[in-house]
Amino acid sequence: MQLQQFDEMYTGPESLRPHYKAYATWLGEQPPEVMAARREEAEMIFRRVGITFAVYGAKDEDGSGTERLIPFDLIPRIIPAHEWASMEKGLVQRVTALNAFIHDVYHGQEIIKAGVIPADQITQNAQFRPEMVGVDVPNHIYSHIAGIDIVRAPNAAGEGEYYVLEDNLRVPSGVSYMLEDRKMMMRLFPELFAQNRVAPVAHYPDLLLETLRASSPAHTAEPTVVVLTPGMYNSAYFEHAFLAQQMGVELVEGQDLFVKDHFVYMRTTRGPVRVDVIYRRVDDDFLDPLVFRPTSTLGCAGLLDAYRKGNVTICNAVGTGVADDKSIYPYVPQMIDFYLGEKPILNNVPTYMGRKPDDLKYMLDHMQELVVKEVHGAGGYGMLVGPAATKAEVEAFRQAVKAKPDGYIAQPTLSLSTCPTYVQSGVAPRHIDLRPFVLSGKEVQMVPGGLTRVALKEGSLVVNSSQGGGTKDTWILED
């Protein structure tokens, strides 16, 4: 099945989109050997700084994850100001509705009473945390840091339309690569930033710290914020250390924290220091062995008690995952209407739900044309890209869906937009997506752009780092 293509840079073989013209002129003047040298320089610096990603599943003999350098591409993805302005409005709208939904789920459950979402979709959801029912969190904000995955595909008119592919509301990662990619581009090609008005992203750590402090329960001018990491063997450990360092706050592990009299303290060489806000990069299940997984050594015993009493804020909130489950995603347009009384600015990708008999029949009959996903899958795992799968793979997925229909959703195989990318054979189009990072504090704000991920394998639609994807700098051109 040949899918219609939308290229970010070209409208035809020799025809450029207006916002790429200045860059294309510059690129045409660069000798290939200079660009090759810049690629090598970037790789050397990233390796030296330790910007790596541990991939689970590809295990070494000692049982640790395989350390991989995330490939960085020199050709930026460029978005004009007017497109970003519309996308930004859509992101603010979506994240506002999702936070309203999570608050409602753990309080009045009005959306269930109104019959918009079936009760069992929420209360039977693996990410629903009964411990959070009735718990008030500061400003009613649950997902302080959201990573919303956006793809672009041709619409009926052949123009590129932005769609939300999924919402990451628990512990979204990747923002450090966005910041490091920009730093690298400015280092390698300073002249480009003199010639183009590219909106800055370097202030993200300041916005993040402002967001975290705004969520503090303590009546102090300077709340103590920490970043909680599972430790150096976690795939995103570089990012945890990077963000703590950029914000000027402590990076802690569970063993560095303890609870006394319903307050959380951090062990330091100067004695215990009370902690007001925990930016956690640890999943719910591992946060408190007294409440969740008793064998966890990654969290802190008694943490949930201090949290429920309002003595510490956990960002993102416990139980936030109920809203980013793939089985809840199809309902987000209705949430926007229900809580905000508005039409969605950013559309969902059309989605079939295995739990609906008519949708299930369509999924089973057309599996070789669809992308089928496990509702709890992540990182590009637990999914089938029908057009790229073998008959045996399609059949195996068909049996899995028949056995547990409510565990799967399916979507049409979108032809993600392409962007010129440096590959072994030279410059060639590769499929991309975009993850903007949305911060919800006293207001919803974000830096212009996000992390553009690129599928480096020819024809591949899977951009995840864990599946061999790379990253690009994302330029929002200011007017």
N, C-alpha and C positions, 0 to 999 in steps of 0.2 A: 504494500500500500504506500504510494508516494504522497507524502504530506506537503501541503503548500508551505513555502518558507517565507519568513520575514527576517530580513537582515537589518541590523541596527545601523550599519554604516552606508550600505548601498541600496538604491532603489532599483538598480539594474546593473548589467555587467560593467558599464563605465560611468554610471550616474550616482553621484554622492548625495546623501542627505545633507541639508544646509548646515546643520550643527557640527558636521564632521569635516567640512571643507578645509578649514585652517589646519586641522591636525593632519589630514591626508596630504596636503601640500608639504608640510614638514616631513612626514614619513617618507614621501617620495624622494626627498633629498638626502636621506640617510644611507650611507654605504652599508651593504649587508654585513660586512665584517665588523663594523662599529656596533651594530645592533647585537651581533653574536657575542661580542666582547661584553656588552652591557648585561646580557643574559647571564653570562658566566659570573660577572661581578655580583649581580643580585643573588645568585645561588650561593656564592661564597659567603656573602654577608649574612644571609639568612641562616646558613649553617653555623656560622661563628656565633651569632646571637642566640642560636638554639630555638629558632622558630620551627618547631616540629610538631607532629601529630602522631600519637601512638594509635596504631590500628589493632583493634581486638579481633581475634579470629585467626590472624596471621601470626601465630605464636613462635617465639624463639624457643630453643631447648630449655632455657631457664624459666620459661613460663611468663615472661614479661611481654608486653605488646611490642610489635615491630615499630621502631621509630622511623617516620617518613617525613621528608621535607615536603610541605605542600607546594606544588609547582606554582610559580608566580609568572603571569604573562605580562609582557611589556606594553601591549596595546590596550589602552584604557577603554572602558565602556562609557560612552558620553550620552547624557540625557539633558535635553534643553530645559530651561527654567519653567516654562509653562506646563510641561508634562510633569515635572517634579511637584509643582504647586498643587496640581490636581491629585497626584498620588498621595501627597502629604495630608491633604484634607481627608482623603479616603482612609488613611491609616489612623488618623486621630479619631475619626468616627468609629472605626471598627474596634479599636482597643478600648475606647470608652464604653461601647456596648458590651464587650466581653467582660470587662471589670464589673459592670452592672449585673451581668448574668451570674458571675461567680458569687457576688454578694447575695443575690436573690436565692441562689441554690442553697446557701447555708443559712438563710433567714426565712423570708415569707414564702418562697417557692411559687411566686405568682405566675411565672411562665408555665409551670406544670398545671396549676389550677385553671389557667386559661386554655389549656389543651394544645399549646403550641409545640411542646416537646413531651413525649410519653415519659411518665415518672420513672419507669424501669431503665430508660436510657441514661438517667442521672444516678438514681440511688443504687443501681446494680453495676455502675461503672467502676472499674478497678481503681480509678483515680479519685473517686468520691471519698472524702474522709469524714466519717460521722463525727469524729472528734472536733471538727470545725463548726458544727451546727450551733448557731447562736453566738459564736465568738465574733466580737467586733474588732476590726482592724483599723488602724489610723486612716482617715479620709476615705474609708470603704475601698481602698485600692489593694488588689490582690496580686496582679501582675505588674510590678513596677518596671520590669525590663522585659519587653516582648520582642521577639524576632519574627517578623512576618515574611513568609516566603512568597515572592511575587514573580510570576512568569509573564512573558509576552508572547502572544500567538496571533496569527492572522485571523481577522473576523470575516464575516460574509463579504465585506467590501474589499478584502485583501489588505486592509490597514492593520497595523499592530495594535492589539488591545491588551491592557494589563489585567491580569487575573490574580486573585490570591489563591495560592496552591495549598498552603497550610499555615496554621498559627502555632508558634512555639512560645508557650507562656510559662514554662516551668523553669528551666535553667538554659536559656538559649545561648549558644556559643558562637564565636567567629568574629566578634567585634575587634579583637586584637589584630586580626589579619587585615581588617579594613584599615586600621590605623597604621600598621607597618607597611602595607602596600603603598599608601599615600607617601609615607616618609621615604620609601625606596624610590618612588617615581620622582620626588622632588630632588633627591640626591643624584639620581642618574641623569635627569633631564631638566635642570633648573630653568633652561630657556623656555621650555613649554609653558611653565607657570607664569613667566613674564609676558608671554604672548596671549594666554587665554585666561579669562576670568573664571577660575574654578572655585566653587564655594568650599570653604575650609571644613575639615572634620576633626582637627587636632584638639578641639575643646570638648570632645565627647567625655573624657574622664572627669572634667569639671562639672558637666551636666549630670553625669552619673552620681557623683558625690553629692551634688545639690539635691538630687532626687532621693537618695538614701537618707540624707539628713532630714529632709522634709517629712519622712515617714517615721521619725523617731517618736517614741512615746514619752521620752524624758523632757522635763521642762528645763533644759539646759541650752545655753547658747551654742555650745560645742559638743554635740552628741558624739559618743565614741562609736565609730563604725569599724567593723572588721570584715574581711573576706574569708569565708569558710571553705576550704578545699578538701577533697578526699585524700590529697597527697600527691607526691611527685609521680606516681605510676598512673595517674588519671590521664586520659588522652588530651584533655584541654588544660593540663597543669601550667603550661607556658602562659596561657591567657590569664589564669587566676593570679599568678605571680606578677604578671605585667600590669594588670588593672590595679592591684593593691599598691604596687610601686608608683604608678601614675597618679593615683588618688592620694598617696601619702598616708595610707592606713595599714594596719597590721594584717598579714596573711597568717591565718591560724588553721590548725587541724583540730578535730574533736577533742583530742587529749589536752589541748591548750586551754580548754574552757571547763568551767564547773558551775554548778548552780547552788546557791546558798540563800535560804529565806526567800525563795521564789524570784531571785534576781540572778542574772548571768554575769560571771566574772571571767576575765582572761588572766592567766598566770603570766607574770612578767618578772624580770630580775629585781624590780622595785616593789614587788608585792602585787596582790590582786588589783585589777582595774575593772570597774563595772563596764559592761558592754550594753549599748543601747540599740544598735542596729547590726544585724548579721546579713551580709550579702552572701547567701549560701549558694555554693556550686555543688551541693550534695543532694541527691534525690530524697523525697519524703521518707521512703522506707528506711533510710539509714540515719535520720536526724536524731532520733531519741530511742535508745534500746528499751526504755521502760514502756513505751507506747507502741512502737512499730516493730522492727526486726530485732529480737532480743540479742542476737549475736553480733550486731553492728558495733564496730569499734570506730566508725567514722564520725559519729555524732556526739551528743552530750546528754548524759542521763539527767532527766528533769527539765530539759529545754522546753518541751511542749507545755508543761505546767506554768513556767515563767511567761511563756508566750500567751497562753490563754488568759492569764491574769493581767495582760497588758503591760508587762514590765520590760519586754524586749520586742523589737519588730524583726520578723524574718522576711527577707526579700529574695525571691518572690514568696508569697504566702504559702503556707501548707495547704494542700488541696486544690491548688490552682490548675492542676492537670485535668480536672474534670471538664475544662473548657477547651483544651487543645487536643482532645481525643479525636481521631479521624471520624468516629461515628457521630460526633457533635458538630463537626465542621459544616455539614450541609444545612444546619439550622441557623448559622450566623446571620444570613440576610433577614430571617424572621426576627432574630434578636434585635437587630438595628431598628426594625420597624416597631417592635414591642416596647423597647426601652426609650428610644429616641424619637419615634414617630417620623423617621426619615427613610428615604430609599437609599440602598447602598450605592456609594460612589464607586467602590471597587467591587467587581463581580466575583463570585465564586466560580470555580470550574464546575460545569454540570456534573452531578455525582449520583451514581446508582447505589442504593443501600441494600445489602444482602438480606436485611431483616424484612424488607417489603417484598411480598410474593411476586409482583409484576417486575420489579427491578431485578430480583434474583433470576427470574426466567431469562430476562434480557442478558444479564451477566453471563449465565451459563451458555447461552446460545451464541454470544459474540465475544467470548473471552480472548480469542486470537487478535481482536481489534482494540482491546481495552488495556488500560493500566489498572491492575487489581492490587489493592493494598490491604494488609492486615491493619485493623483499627488501632492496635497498640504498637505497630512496627515503627521504626525510626532509622535515620541514617542510611536510607536506601536499602535496608534489609527488609525481608518479609514482603516483597512486592514482585509482581510479574509485569513486564512490559510485553504485552501480547504480540505485537508485530515483530519483536526481536527474539521471541522465545521459540524453542523447538516444540514439535507436537507433543513430545513426552512431558516437557515442562508445563505446557498448557493443560494437559490431561491431569497431571499431578495437582495443579492448582484447582482445577475443576472439582476434583474429589475433596480437596480440603475445604472449598467453599460450600459444597453440598453438606459436608459433615458439620460445619459450624457457620451457617449463613450470616448470623449477626456479627461475626468476627471480621467481616470484610466489606469494603466499599470498592467501587470501580469508577473510573473516569475515562472519557475519550482520550486517545493518545494525542495530546496536543503537540504540535510542532513548535517547541520552544524556539524563540528567536535566536538567530546566530549573530556572532560578532567575529570579525577577523582576529585570528589568534596565531601566535608563533608556535609551529609544531615542527617535527623533524624535517618534513618535506618543504618547509617554508611558511608563508602566511596562508592560512586556510580558514574557512568559516567553522566555528564550533558552537554548540548550543550552550546557552547561559541562563541563569536565573539571578534574582536579586534578593538579599535579605537586609532590609532596613531595620534599624534598632530603635524601638519606640519606648521612651521613658515617661512614666506616669508618676508625677509627684503632685505639687500644688497645681500644676498644669501638665498637659501632655506635650512633650517636645522631642525633637530628634535632630541629629546633624544631617545636612543634606547628602543623601546618597545611602550607602550601605555596603555590604559585601557582595560583589558580583562573583558568583561561582561558575566555573566553566568545565564542561565535560570534554576532556582532552582526547578521548577516543573518538575516531571519526564515526558520525552517525549516532553516537550514544546520547541518551537523554538524561542520564544519571550524573548529576553534578557533585554529589556528596564527596567530601574529602576522603571519607572512609572507603569510597569506591574508586579512588584514583583521580578525583576531580582536582582542578586548580583554582586559582583566584586571580582577579583583575582589580585594578584601581577603578573606582566609579567616580566619574566627574559629573557634577551638576553645574552646568554653565550658567553663571549669573547674567541677568539681562544687562 
